Amino acid sequence: MTMLEAYLTLKPEFEIIAMEREDCRDVAVLHGERFARPWGDGEFHGLLMQDTVFGFVARQTNAILKKPLPGFILARHVAGEAEILTIAVQAKVARAGLGWRLMQAAMRKRGRAAARACFSRSTTAILQRLASTASSASKRSANVRVTTDRKTAPSPRRLS
């Protein structure tokens, strides 16, 4: 196998890390690619600064060149439940289980009790899609390491 062939068949490996405000621009770009009504980086920044809101981003660790953000999840903890505000995965890595891994990171962040009560406006559709992705991805899953030691800045502001 030549070096070019090795590069072209390289299986992506991802690290899932806590979302920080510096990630908001990349998150907004990906959100714009995947949703009809995209949120701007200011909206993501405003949400992320709330005490109850948290998120994770996926970064490819074995890319030779800098790649666009492959995926993210933004959630909040309210009244003992975790609400998924939005989740997106780049089309190039869709159906590889990355969305499911982001969901797992968010559920672990708020513990098992919150994970059982995790909901979204379209929970059924999201979970069905992620479950089918996870089952097919289990055969070809990418290596993922979850780290949650990075923190978001707290803010008492609340968006309506």
TIRO-2110 file (N, C-alpha, C; in Angstrom, 1 decimal):
// TIRO-2110
0.8, -1.2, 0.0, N, 1, A
0.0, 0.0, 0.0, CA, 1, A
0.9, 1.2, 0.0, C, 1, A
0.6, 2.1, -0.9, N, 2, A
1.4, 3.4, -1.0, CA, 2, A
1.0, 4.3, 0.1, C, 2, A
1.8, 5.4, 0.3, N, 3, A
1.4, 6.4, 1.4, CA, 3, A
0.1, 7.1, 1.0, C, 3, A
-0.1, 7.3, -0.2, N, 4, A
-1.4, 8.0, -0.6, CA, 4, A
-2.6, 7.1, -0.4, C, 4, A
-2.4, 5.8, -0.7, N, 5, A
-3.5, 4.9, -0.4, CA, 5, A
-3.8, 4.8, 1.1, C, 5, A
-2.8, 4.8, 1.9, N, 6, A
-2.9, 4.7, 3.3, CA, 6, A
-3.6, 6.0, 3.8, C, 6, A
-3.3, 7.1, 3.3, N, 7, A
-4.0, 8.4, 3.7, CA, 7, A
-5.4, 8.4, 3.3, C, 7, A
-5.7, 7.9, 2.1, N, 8, A
-7.1, 7.9, 1.6, CA, 8, A
-8.0, 6.9, 2.3, C, 8, A
-7.4, 5.9, 2.9, N, 9, A
-8.2, 4.9, 3.6, CA, 9, A
-8.1, 5.1, 5.1, C, 9, A
-7.6, 6.2, 5.6, N, 10, A
-7.4, 6.4, 7.0, CA, 10, A
-8.7, 6.5, 7.7, C, 10, A
-8.9, 5.7, 8.7, N, 11, A
-10.1, 5.7, 9.5, CA, 11, A
-10.0, 6.8, 10.5, C, 11, A
-11.0, 7.8, 10.5, N, 12, A
-10.9, 8.9, 11.5, CA, 12, A
-11.0, 8.4, 12.9, C, 12, A
-10.2, 9.1, 13.8, N, 13, A
-10.3, 8.8, 15.2, CA, 13, A
-10.7, 10.2, 15.9, C, 13, A
-11.6, 10.1, 16.8, N, 14, A
-12.2, 11.3, 17.4, CA, 14, A
-11.9, 11.4, 18.9, C, 14, A
-11.8, 12.6, 19.4, N, 15, A
-11.7, 12.9, 20.8, CA, 15, A
-12.9, 13.8, 21.1, C, 15, A
-13.7, 13.4, 22.2, N, 16, A
-14.8, 14.3, 22.5, CA, 16, A
-14.4, 15.0, 23.8, C, 16, A
-14.5, 16.4, 23.6, N, 17, A
-14.1, 17.3, 24.7, CA, 17, A
-15.2, 18.3, 25.0, C, 17, A
-15.2, 18.8, 26.2, N, 18, A
-16.2, 19.8, 26.6, CA, 18, A
-16.1, 21.0, 25.7, C, 18, A
-17.3, 21.5, 25.3, N, 19, A
-17.3, 22.7, 24.4, CA, 19, A
-16.9, 23.9, 25.2, C, 19, A
-16.2, 24.8, 24.6, N, 20, A
-15.8, 26.1, 25.2, CA, 20, A
-16.2, 27.2, 24.3, C, 20, A
-16.2, 28.4, 24.8, N, 21, A
-16.7, 29.5, 24.0, CA, 21, A
-15.9, 29.7, 22.7, C, 21, A
-14.7, 29.3, 22.7, N, 22, A
-13.8, 29.4, 21.5, CA, 22, A
-14.4, 28.5, 20.4, C, 22, A
-15.2, 27.5, 20.7, N, 23, A
-15.7, 26.5, 19.8, CA, 23, A
-17.0, 27.1, 19.1, C, 23, A
-17.5, 28.1, 19.6, N, 24, A
-18.9, 28.6, 19.1, CA, 24, A
-18.9, 28.9, 17.6, C, 24, A
-17.8, 29.5, 17.1, N, 25, A
-17.8, 29.8, 15.6, CA, 25, A
-17.9, 28.5, 14.8, C, 25, A
-17.0, 27.5, 15.1, N, 26, A
-17.1, 26.3, 14.4, CA, 26, A
-18.4, 25.5, 14.6, C, 26, A
-19.0, 25.6, 15.8, N, 27, A
-20.3, 25.0, 16.0, CA, 27, A
-21.3, 25.6, 15.2, C, 27, A
-21.3, 27.0, 15.1, N, 28, A
-22.3, 27.7, 14.3, CA, 28, A
-22.2, 27.3, 12.8, C, 28, A
-21.0, 27.2, 12.3, N, 29, A
-20.7, 26.8, 10.9, CA, 29, A
-21.4, 25.4, 10.6, C, 29, A
-21.1, 24.5, 11.5, N, 30, A
-21.6, 23.1, 11.3, CA, 30, A
-23.2, 23.1, 11.5, C, 30, A
-23.7, 23.9, 12.4, N, 31, A
-25.1, 24.0, 12.6, CA, 31, A
-25.8, 24.6, 11.3, C, 31, A
-25.1, 25.5, 10.7, N, 32, A
-25.6, 26.1, 9.5, CA, 32, A
-25.6, 25.1, 8.3, C, 32, A
-24.7, 24.2, 8.3, N, 33, A
-24.6, 23.2, 7.3, CA, 33, A
-25.7, 22.1, 7.4, C, 33, A
-26.2, 21.9, 8.6, N, 34, A
-27.1, 20.8, 8.9, CA, 34, A
-28.5, 21.2, 9.2, C, 34, A
-28.8, 22.5, 9.4, N, 35, A
-30.1, 22.9, 9.8, CA, 35, A
-30.6, 24.0, 8.9, C, 35, A
-32.0, 24.0, 8.6, N, 36, A
-32.6, 25.1, 7.8, CA, 36, A
-32.5, 26.4, 8.4, C, 36, A
-32.7, 26.5, 9.7, N, 37, A
-32.7, 27.8, 10.5, CA, 37, A
-31.5, 27.7, 11.4, C, 37, A
-30.3, 28.1, 10.9, N, 38, A
-29.1, 28.0, 11.7, CA, 38, A
-29.0, 29.0, 12.9, C, 38, A
-28.3, 28.6, 13.9, N, 39, A
-28.1, 29.5, 15.0, CA, 39, A
-26.7, 30.1, 14.8, C, 39, A
-26.6, 31.4, 15.2, N, 40, A
-25.3, 32.1, 15.1, CA, 40, A
-24.3, 31.8, 16.2, C, 40, A
-23.1, 32.2, 16.1, N, 41, A
-22.1, 31.9, 17.1, CA, 41, A
-22.5, 32.7, 18.4, C, 41, A
-23.1, 33.9, 18.2, N, 42, A
-23.6, 34.6, 19.4, CA, 42, A
-24.7, 33.9, 20.2, C, 42, A
-25.5, 33.2, 19.5, N, 43, A
-26.6, 32.4, 20.2, CA, 43, A
-25.9, 31.2, 21.0, C, 43, A
-25.0, 30.6, 20.3, N, 44, A
-24.3, 29.5, 21.0, CA, 44, A
-23.5, 30.0, 22.2, C, 44, A
-22.9, 31.1, 22.0, N, 45, A
-22.1, 31.7, 23.1, CA, 45, A
-23.0, 32.1, 24.3, C, 45, A
-24.1, 32.7, 24.0, N, 46, A
-25.1, 33.1, 25.0, CA, 46, A
-25.6, 31.9, 25.8, C, 46, A
-25.9, 30.8, 25.1, N, 47, A
-26.4, 29.6, 25.8, CA, 47, A
-25.3, 29.0, 26.6, C, 47, A
-24.1, 28.9, 26.0, N, 48, A
-23.0, 28.2, 26.7, CA, 48, A
-22.6, 28.9, 28.0, C, 48, A
-22.9, 30.2, 28.1, N, 49, A
-22.5, 31.0, 29.3, CA, 49, A
-23.5, 30.7, 30.4, C, 49, A
-24.6, 30.1, 30.2, N, 50, A
-25.6, 29.8, 31.2, CA, 50, A
-25.1, 28.7, 32.1, C, 50, A
-25.3, 28.8, 33.4, N, 51, A
-24.8, 27.8, 34.3, CA, 51, A
-25.4, 26.4, 34.0, C, 51, A
-26.6, 26.3, 33.5, N, 52, A
-27.2, 24.9, 33.3, CA, 52, A
-26.9, 24.3, 31.9, C, 52, A
-26.2, 25.1, 31.0, N, 53, A
-26.0, 24.6, 29.7, CA, 53, A
-24.6, 24.1, 29.5, C, 53, A
-24.4, 23.0, 28.8, N, 54, A
-23.1, 22.4, 28.6, CA, 54, A
-23.1, 21.7, 27.2, C, 54, A
-21.9, 21.5, 26.7, N, 55, A
-21.9, 20.9, 25.4, CA, 55, A
-20.6, 20.2, 25.2, C, 55, A
-20.5, 19.4, 24.1, N, 56, A
-19.3, 18.7, 23.8, CA, 56, A
-19.0, 18.8, 22.3, C, 56, A
-17.8, 18.8, 21.9, N, 57, A
-17.4, 18.9, 20.5, CA, 57, A
-16.5, 17.6, 20.2, C, 57, A
-16.6, 17.2, 19.0, N, 58, A
-15.7, 16.1, 18.6, CA, 58, A
-14.6, 16.7, 17.7, C, 58, A
-13.4, 16.3, 17.9, N, 59, A
-12.2, 16.7, 17.2, CA, 59, A
-11.5, 15.5, 16.6, C, 59, A
-11.2, 15.5, 15.3, N, 60, A
-10.4, 14.4, 14.8, CA, 60, A
-9.0, 14.5, 15.2, C, 60, A
-8.5, 13.4, 15.8, N, 61, A
-7.1, 13.4, 16.3, CA, 61, A
-6.1, 12.9, 15.4, C, 61, A
-6.5, 12.2, 14.3, N, 62, A
-5.5, 11.7, 13.4, CA, 62, A
-5.5, 12.3, 12.0, C, 62, A
-6.0, 13.6, 12.0, N, 63, A
-6.0, 14.3, 10.7, CA, 63, A
-4.6, 14.9, 10.4, C, 63, A
-4.2, 14.8, 9.2, N, 64, A
-2.9, 15.4, 8.8, CA, 64, A
-3.1, 16.9, 8.7, C, 64, A
-4.2, 17.4, 8.1, N, 65, A
-4.5, 18.8, 8.0, CA, 65, A
-5.7, 19.1, 8.9, C, 65, A
-5.8, 20.4, 9.2, N, 66, A
-6.9, 20.8, 10.1, CA, 66, A
-8.2, 20.6, 9.4, C, 66, A
-9.1, 19.9, 10.0, N, 67, A
-10.4, 19.5, 9.4, CA, 67, A
-11.5, 20.3, 10.1, C, 67, A
-12.6, 20.5, 9.4, N, 68, A
-13.8, 21.2, 10.0, CA, 68, A
-14.3, 20.4, 11.2, C, 68, A
-15.0, 21.0, 12.1, N, 69, A
-15.6, 20.3, 13.3, CA, 69, A
-16.5, 19.2, 12.8, C, 69, A
-16.2, 18.0, 13.3, N, 70, A
-17.0, 16.8, 12.8, CA, 70, A
-18.4, 16.7, 13.5, C, 70, A
-18.5, 17.2, 14.7, N, 71, A
-19.8, 17.1, 15.5, CA, 71, A
-19.8, 17.8, 16.8, C, 71, A
-21.0, 18.1, 17.3, N, 72, A
-21.2, 18.7, 18.6, CA, 72, A
-22.5, 18.4, 19.1, C, 72, A
-22.7, 18.6, 20.4, N, 73, A
-24.0, 18.5, 21.1, CA, 73, A
-24.0, 19.6, 22.1, C, 73, A
-25.2, 20.2, 22.3, N, 74, A
-25.5, 21.3, 23.3, CA, 74, A
-26.7, 20.8, 24.1, C, 74, A
-26.6, 20.8, 25.4, N, 75, A
-27.7, 20.4, 26.2, CA, 75, A
-27.7, 21.3, 27.5, C, 75, A
-28.8, 21.1, 28.2, N, 76, A
-28.9, 21.8, 29.5, CA, 76, A
-29.6, 20.9, 30.5, C, 76, A
-29.2, 21.2, 31.7, N, 77, A
-29.8, 20.4, 32.9, CA, 77, A
-30.8, 21.3, 33.5, C, 77, A
-32.1, 20.8, 33.5, N, 78, A
-33.2, 21.6, 34.1, CA, 78, A
-34.0, 20.6, 34.9, C, 78, A
-34.2, 21.0, 36.2, N, 79, A
-35.1, 20.2, 37.1, CA, 79, A
-34.8, 18.8, 37.1, C, 79, A
-33.6, 18.4, 37.2, N, 80, A
-33.2, 17.0, 37.2, CA, 80, A
-33.2, 16.3, 35.9, C, 80, A
-33.5, 17.0, 34.8, N, 81, A
-33.5, 16.3, 33.5, CA, 81, A
-32.5, 17.0, 32.6, C, 81, A
-32.0, 16.3, 31.6, N, 82, A
-31.1, 16.8, 30.6, CA, 82, A
-31.9, 17.0, 29.3, C, 82, A
-31.9, 18.2, 28.8, N, 83, A
-32.6, 18.5, 27.6, CA, 83, A
-31.5, 18.7, 26.5, C, 83, A
-31.7, 18.0, 25.4, N, 84, A
-30.8, 18.2, 24.2, CA, 84, A
-31.3, 19.4, 23.5, C, 84, A
-30.5, 20.4, 23.4, N, 85, A
-30.9, 21.6, 22.7, CA, 85, A
-30.7, 21.5, 21.2, C, 85, A
-29.5, 20.9, 20.8, N, 86, A
-29.2, 20.7, 19.4, CA, 86, A
-28.0, 19.7, 19.4, C, 86, A
-28.0, 19.0, 18.3, N, 87, A
-26.9, 18.1, 18.0, CA, 87, A
-26.7, 18.0, 16.5, C, 87, A
-25.4, 18.0, 16.1, N, 88, A
-25.2, 17.9, 14.6, CA, 88, A
-23.9, 17.1, 14.4, C, 88, A
-23.8, 16.4, 13.3, N, 89, A
-22.6, 15.7, 12.9, CA, 89, A
-22.4, 16.0, 11.4, C, 89, A
-21.2, 16.2, 11.1, N, 90, A
-20.9, 16.6, 9.7, CA, 90, A
-21.3, 15.4, 8.8, C, 90, A
-21.8, 15.8, 7.6, N, 91, A
-22.3, 14.8, 6.6, CA, 91, A
-21.3, 13.7, 6.3, C, 91, A
-20.0, 14.1, 6.2, N, 92, A
-19.0, 13.1, 5.8, CA, 92, A
-18.8, 12.0, 6.9, C, 92, A
-19.1, 12.3, 8.1, N, 93, A
-19.0, 11.2, 9.2, CA, 93, A
-20.3, 10.7, 9.7, C, 93, A
-21.4, 11.1, 9.0, N, 94, A
-22.7, 10.6, 9.4, CA, 94, A
-22.8, 9.1, 9.3, C, 94, A
-23.5, 8.5, 10.2, N, 95, A
-23.8, 7.1, 10.2, CA, 95, A
-22.5, 6.3, 10.7, C, 95, A
-21.6, 7.0, 11.4, N, 96, A
-20.4, 6.3, 11.9, CA, 96, A
-20.5, 6.2, 13.4, C, 96, A
-21.6, 6.6, 14.0, N, 97, A
-21.8, 6.5, 15.5, CA, 97, A
-21.3, 7.7, 16.3, C, 97, A
-20.9, 8.7, 15.6, N, 98, A
-20.3, 9.9, 16.3, CA, 98, A
-21.5, 10.6, 17.1, C, 98, A
-22.6, 10.7, 16.5, N, 99, A
-23.8, 11.4, 17.1, CA, 99, A
-24.1, 10.7, 18.4, C, 99, A
-24.1, 9.3, 18.4, N, 100, A
-24.4, 8.5, 19.5, CA, 100, A
-23.4, 8.7, 20.6, C, 100, A
-22.1, 8.8, 20.2, N, 101, A
-21.1, 9.1, 21.2, CA, 101, A
-21.2, 10.4, 21.9, C, 101, A
-21.6, 11.4, 21.1, N, 102, A
-21.8, 12.8, 21.7, CA, 102, A
-23.0, 12.7, 22.7, C, 102, A
-24.1, 12.0, 22.3, N, 103, A
-25.2, 11.8, 23.2, CA, 103, A
-24.8, 11.1, 24.5, C, 103, A
-23.9, 10.1, 24.4, N, 104, A
-23.4, 9.4, 25.6, CA, 104, A
-22.6, 10.3, 26.5, C, 104, A
-21.8, 11.2, 25.9, N, 105, A
-21.0, 12.1, 26.6, CA, 105, A
-21.9, 13.1, 27.4, C, 105, A
-23.0, 13.6, 26.8, N, 106, A
-23.9, 14.5, 27.4, CA, 106, A
-24.6, 13.8, 28.6, C, 106, A
-25.0, 12.5, 28.3, N, 107, A
-25.7, 11.8, 29.4, CA, 107, A
-24.8, 11.5, 30.6, C, 107, A
-23.6, 11.2, 30.3, N, 108, A
-22.6, 10.9, 31.4, CA, 108, A
-22.4, 12.2, 32.2, C, 108, A
-22.3, 13.3, 31.5, N, 109, A
-22.1, 14.6, 32.2, CA, 109, A
-23.1, 14.8, 33.3, C, 109, A
-24.3, 14.5, 33.1, N, 110, A
-25.4, 14.7, 34.1, CA, 110, A
-25.7, 13.5, 34.9, C, 110, A
-25.0, 12.4, 34.7, N, 111, A
-25.3, 11.3, 35.5, CA, 111, A
-26.4, 10.4, 35.0, C, 111, A
-26.5, 9.2, 35.6, N, 112, A
-27.4, 8.2, 35.1, CA, 112, A
-28.9, 8.7, 35.4, C, 112, A
-29.2, 9.3, 36.4, N, 113, A
-30.6, 9.8, 36.7, CA, 113, A
-31.0, 10.8, 35.6, C, 113, A
-30.2, 11.7, 35.3, N, 114, A
-30.5, 12.7, 34.3, CA, 114, A
-30.6, 12.0, 32.9, C, 114, A
-29.7, 11.1, 32.7, N, 115, A
-29.7, 10.4, 31.4, CA, 115, A
-31.0, 9.7, 31.1, C, 115, A
-31.6, 9.1, 32.2, N, 116, A
-32.8, 8.4, 32.0, CA, 116, A
-34.0, 9.3, 31.7, C, 116, A
-33.8, 10.6, 32.1, N, 117, A
-34.9, 11.6, 31.9, CA, 117, A
-34.5, 12.5, 30.7, C, 117, A
-33.5, 12.1, 29.9, N, 118, A
-33.1, 13.0, 28.8, CA, 118, A
-34.2, 13.1, 27.7, C, 118, A
-34.4, 14.3, 27.3, N, 119, A
-35.5, 14.5, 26.3, CA, 119, A
-35.1, 15.6, 25.4, C, 119, A
-35.9, 15.7, 24.3, N, 120, A
-35.7, 16.7, 23.3, CA, 120, A
-37.1, 16.9, 22.6, C, 120, A
-37.2, 17.9, 21.8, N, 121, A
-38.4, 18.1, 21.1, CA, 121, A
-38.7, 17.0, 20.1, C, 121, A
-37.7, 16.4, 19.6, N, 122, A
-37.8, 15.3, 18.6, CA, 122, A
-37.0, 14.1, 19.1, C, 122, A
-37.2, 13.8, 20.4, N, 123, A
-36.4, 12.7, 21.0, CA, 123, A
-36.6, 11.4, 20.3, C, 123, A
-37.8, 11.0, 19.9, N, 124, A
-38.0, 9.7, 19.3, CA, 124, A
-37.3, 9.6, 18.0, C, 124, A
-37.4, 10.6, 17.2, N, 125, A
-36.7, 10.5, 15.9, CA, 125, A
-35.2, 10.5, 16.1, C, 125, A
-34.7, 11.3, 16.9, N, 126, A
-33.2, 11.4, 17.2, CA, 126, A
-32.7, 10.1, 17.7, C, 126, A
-33.4, 9.5, 18.7, N, 127, A
-32.9, 8.3, 19.3, CA, 127, A
-33.0, 7.1, 18.4, C, 127, A
-34.1, 7.1, 17.6, N, 128, A
-34.2, 6.0, 16.6, CA, 128, A
-33.0, 6.1, 15.6, C, 128, A
-32.7, 7.3, 15.1, N, 129, A
-31.7, 7.5, 14.1, CA, 129, A
-30.3, 7.1, 14.7, C, 129, A
-30.1, 7.6, 16.0, N, 130, A
-28.8, 7.3, 16.6, CA, 130, A
-28.7, 5.8, 17.0, C, 130, A
-29.8, 5.2, 17.4, N, 131, A
-29.7, 3.8, 17.7, CA, 131, A
-29.3, 2.9, 16.5, C, 131, A
-29.9, 3.3, 15.3, N, 132, A
-29.6, 2.5, 14.1, CA, 132, A
-28.2, 2.8, 13.7, C, 132, A
-27.7, 4.0, 13.9, N, 133, A
-26.4, 4.4, 13.6, CA, 133, A
-25.4, 3.7, 14.5, C, 133, A
-25.7, 3.6, 15.8, N, 134, A
-24.8, 3.0, 16.7, CA, 134, A
-24.7, 1.5, 16.5, C, 134, A
-25.8, 0.9, 16.1, N, 135, A
-25.8, -0.6, 15.9, CA, 135, A
-24.9, -0.9, 14.6, C, 135, A
-25.1, -0.1, 13.6, N, 136, A
-24.2, -0.3, 12.4, CA, 136, A
-22.8, 0.1, 12.6, C, 136, A
-22.6, 1.1, 13.5, N, 137, A
-21.3, 1.7, 13.7, CA, 137, A
-20.5, 0.8, 14.7, C, 137, A
-21.2, 0.0, 15.4, N, 138, A
-20.4, -0.9, 16.4, CA, 138, A
-19.5, -1.8, 15.7, C, 138, A
-19.8, -2.2, 14.4, N, 139, A
-18.9, -3.0, 13.6, CA, 139, A
-17.7, -2.3, 13.1, C, 139, A
-17.9, -1.0, 12.9, N, 140, A
-16.8, -0.2, 12.4, CA, 140, A
-16.5, 1.1, 13.1, C, 140, A
-16.7, 1.1, 14.4, N, 141, A
-16.6, 2.3, 15.3, CA, 141, A
-15.2, 2.9, 15.2, C, 141, A
-15.2, 4.2, 15.3, N, 142, A
-14.0, 5.0, 15.4, CA, 142, A
-13.6, 5.0, 16.8, C, 142, A
-12.3, 5.2, 17.1, N, 143, A
-11.8, 5.3, 18.4, CA, 143, A
-12.1, 6.6, 19.0, C, 143, A
-12.8, 6.6, 20.2, N, 144, A
-13.2, 7.9, 20.8, CA, 144, A
-12.8, 7.9, 22.3, C, 144, A
-12.2, 9.0, 22.7, N, 145, A
-11.9, 9.2, 24.1, CA, 145, A
-12.7, 10.4, 24.6, C, 145, A
-13.4, 10.2, 25.7, N, 146, A
-14.2, 11.3, 26.3, CA, 146, A
-13.5, 11.9, 27.5, C, 146, A
-13.3, 13.2, 27.4, N, 147, A
-12.7, 13.9, 28.5, CA, 147, A
-13.7, 15.1, 28.9, C, 147, A
-13.9, 15.2, 30.2, N, 148, A
-14.8, 16.3, 30.6, CA, 148, A
-14.2, 17.2, 31.6, C, 148, A
-12.8, 17.3, 31.6, N, 149, A
-12.2, 18.2, 32.6, CA, 149, A
-12.1, 19.6, 32.2, C, 149, A
-12.5, 20.0, 31.0, N, 150, A
-12.6, 21.4, 30.6, CA, 150, A
-13.9, 22.0, 31.0, C, 150, A
-13.9, 23.2, 31.5, N, 151, A
-15.2, 23.8, 32.1, CA, 151, A
-15.6, 25.0, 31.3, C, 151, A
-17.0, 25.2, 31.2, N, 152, A
-17.5, 26.4, 30.6, CA, 152, A
-17.6, 27.5, 31.7, C, 152, A
-17.5, 28.7, 31.2, N, 153, A
-17.6, 29.8, 32.2, CA, 153, A
-19.0, 30.0, 32.7, C, 153, A
-19.3, 30.1, 34.0, N, 154, A
-20.6, 30.3, 34.4, CA, 154, A
-21.1, 31.7, 34.3, C, 154, A
-22.4, 31.9, 34.1, N, 155, A
-23.0, 33.2, 33.9, CA, 155, A
-24.4, 33.2, 34.5, C, 155, A
-24.8, 34.2, 35.2, N, 156, A
-26.2, 34.1, 35.8, CA, 156, A
-27.2, 34.5, 34.7, C, 156, A
-26.8, 35.0, 33.5, N, 157, A
-27.8, 35.4, 32.5, CA, 157, A
-28.7, 34.2, 32.1, C, 157, A
-29.9, 34.6, 31.7, N, 158, A
-30.8, 33.6, 31.3, CA, 158, A
-31.4, 34.0, 30.0, C, 158, A
-31.5, 33.2, 29.0, N, 159, A
-32.1, 33.6, 27.7, CA, 159, A
-33.5, 33.0, 27.7, C, 159, A
-34.4, 33.8, 27.1, N, 160, A
-35.8, 33.3, 27.1, CA, 160, A
-36.1, 32.6, 25.8, C, 160, A
END
